[in-house]
Amino acid sequence: MTKYWTPVTERHLADMLRTAEQQMAPSLRQTWQLIRLPTPELWQQHPWGDEGCGFWVVAVFGKTCVYLNDISQGFNSSIFMSWGHIEDYQTRTDTLGSHLAGLFHSQPSVTSDID
């Protein structure tokens, strides 16, 4: 028996984002507020996203988008060359908070030489 992918609904995604935001540390929530899209957008990713009409992109910074891969049930990031098209298919199973923390808070901190 073949298991088919059922894309996440916009309502379910909104609930997921609301819950994730409530669980974020204040510093991560500030970063999230800066990069999040006002409304998630369905972006194309060929060929993996074709069956469900794409994946929900929830945030953008520079030429990177953060999206929910609802096939693997996790948040991922990818570069994009044009708005509306995810270049790289990723299969992480990260929560939104853990994915953002890995992107923004695992970098070595920069310290100032100014006292």
Summary of the structure (lengths in Angstrom):
residues: 115
radius of gyration: 15.2
end to end distance: 65.8
largest distance: 65.8
contacts: 288
relative contact order: 0.17
helix: 29%
strand: 26%
